[in-house]
Amino acid sequence: MKPNIGELRKKYMDNPPEGMTSKDIRNMSEDELLDMDYFLNEDDLFNDEAGVEDFYIF
């Protein structure tokens, strides 16, 4: 599933990540934008797995 690049670009242009400007976002390729979004939201990927963190079977 490929997110709508236009919506993603607008999201980050309206509120650019720290150290970036709207112009930086505007000039990014689709792949760069998707990579940035993935890494900025990487921690959110596993939030729905309750109890997984610090769970070990010995």
C-alpha positions, -999 to +999 in steps of 0.1 A: +000+000+000+016+033-011+005+063+008-007+094-010+026+112-016+008+146-021-008+143+014+025+132+030+044+160+013+019+186+025+019+172+061+057+176+063+057+210+045+032+224+069+052+210+099+088+202+088+109+179+110+136+196+131+165+208+110+145+208+077+126+235+059+095+234+037+118+239+007+138+208+017+106+188+018+094+202-016+126+192-033+126+156-019+120+126-042+091+103-034+115+077-022+133+101+001+099+113+015+087+078+022+120+069+038+119+100+060+083+092+070+092+056+078+121+065+101+102+093+118+074+069+126+094+037+131+087+036+169+049+036+162+051+004+141+051-019+171+029+001+196+000-023+191+019-053+203+011-050+240+034-067+264+061-075+238+087-052+251+109-067+278+092-101+274+115-131+275+110-168+276+137-188+294 
